[in-house]
Amino acid sequence: MKLYMSVDIEGITGVANWDDAEIGHQEHQYYRKIMTREVLTACKEAKSNGVREILVKDAHASGRNILIDELPDYVTVIRGWSGHPFSMVQGLDGSFDTLFMMGYHSPSGSLGNPLSHTMASSIIREMRLNGHRISEFTLHALVAGHYKVPVTLLTGDDEICKQAKELIPQITTLPVKLGFGNAVVTKTPSKVFEEYKSAVKDALNAKHFRACIPVIPSTLSIEIVYSHPTIAYKFSFFPGVEMTDESTLRYKAENIFDMMTFIQFCS
């Protein structure tokens, strides 16, 4: 079995502030270790349940957070960013049996996580697909749907886990914390590491795979609301874009690659 893991940090156990998530801050040194331990725990459990090949995408900020010397030799890691439109799942294709999405977080405009955002947090106030607020989880789960790859595990804050169930009812979720204003109510790392064992085992139950393939909507109308009108103006020259108000762009994509390419170049 071949497994892809996409790992963000804002939904990692205990992370509650941007200082916890950004390279250069003392707190980040601690939370990158927790991030690495979550990945390691999931990899070990996946191996014991029949997975033979694991590709991990370090999918936060610089893409250089996970301590790769702590991972086993059957794991390979994508560090940094190639520039491919599939972004947090770059390198995913139809050869993978399943996708795990770990450390994910609530979308911009949400109280589910103090660090809630969607893609470029510095310039994007909100992103919508077909009129509904969309998260990084949903965007990249749809890439998996493009390749008919099931998304069988999501870990992160409580709200994103609930939203994942709306898109993929059979997905296994592991909520590690609850957003509480500008704070989080979090489980301890030791408890989360233990819960990963049963979550990974459930997520690798092949009888659920078909039901966990995300369904691509027949219409892909993506809207980005920017933090300032000047940013929207700059990106309004992307071919096919409609400027619906001073801060909002709308793009009707032909397919998932087209949609993700728009997001890549306009965020």
Secondary structure as UniProt FT lines:
FT   STRAND          2..7
FT   TURN            10..11
FT   TURN            13..14
FT   HELIX           18..21
FT   TURN            23..24
FT   HELIX           26..48
FT   TURN            49..50
FT   STRAND          53..58
FT   TURN            61..62
FT   HELIX           68..70
FT   TURN            73..74
FT   STRAND          75..78
FT   TURN            85..86
FT   HELIX           87..89
FT   TURN            90..91
FT   TURN            94..95
FT   STRAND          98..104
FT   TURN            108..109
FT   TURN            114..115
FT   TURN            121..123
FT   STRAND          124..129
FT   TURN            130..131
FT   STRAND          132..133
FT   HELIX           136..146
FT   TURN            147..148
FT   STRAND          151..157
FT   HELIX           158..167
FT   TURN            169..170
FT   STRAND          172..180
FT   TURN            181..182
FT   STRAND          183..186
FT   HELIX           189..203
FT   HELIX           206..208
FT   HELIX           210..212
FT   STRAND          220..226
FT   HELIX           229..235
FT   TURN            236..237
FT   TURN            239..240
FT   STRAND          242..245
FT   TURN            246..247
FT   STRAND          248..253
FT   HELIX           256..265
//
